[in-house]
Amino acid sequence: MPESVPRTTMTSSGSSVTRRRVRQPKGPGDQTRVREMLSYLAAALPGHTGAAARLLAVQCALRMD
């Protein structure tokens, strides 16, 4: 079965339960990755960038793989 397809099993009550595999980290830990991303954004974004734009940049960066 391909990894992208979640496994589905039947419970005793007849309802289906979906089990997903735990994603194994491939690089630095999550805290390290976030710290590096915040440092990069602090250096890359101009000083006059508003709070809303900075928040959007952080959200976009956190969703990247």
N, C-alpha and C positions, 0 to 999 in steps of 0.2 A: 504494500500500500504506500503511495507517495507520502512524503512528510507533510506536504501542504494540506492534506485532507485529514481533518480531525477524526479520531476513532470514536465510534458511537457504540454504546452497549445498552442492553435492555435491563432495567431494574426489575425487581420482583413485582412492582406495581404496574409494570407495562410501559412506563414512561421512559423515554430515551435520555441518556446522560452523555454529554460530550466531554471527552477528556483530551486535553491538549498537552503536547510535550513541553517541558520546561526549556526555554531558550538558553543555550549555553553561551556565556560571554566569549567573544573572540578577541578582545583587546583589553585595554586597561579597565579597571573597575568603574562602576557607574559614577562614583564620587569624583574620581580622577577625570573622567570624561567631561562631567559638568563643570568642574573647576577650570579645565583647559578651555572649554567653550566660552565660559564667562570671561576669562582673561583675553581670549581672542576678540570677543565682541567689544570689550572695554577699549581695546587698542584700535579696532577697525571702525567703530562708529564715531562720527564727529561729536565734539563736545556739545554742540547746540541741538543734538537729536533729542526730541521730546520723550517723555516717559512712555507714552503709548507706542511709539515706534520701537523703543528699546524692548518693551514687553513682547511685541510682535516678533522681533528678531530672536529673542530668547525662545519663544514658543516654536518658531520655525526650526531653530537649531536643535532643540530637544527632540523633534520628530524625525530628524534626519537619521539615516542609518549609515 
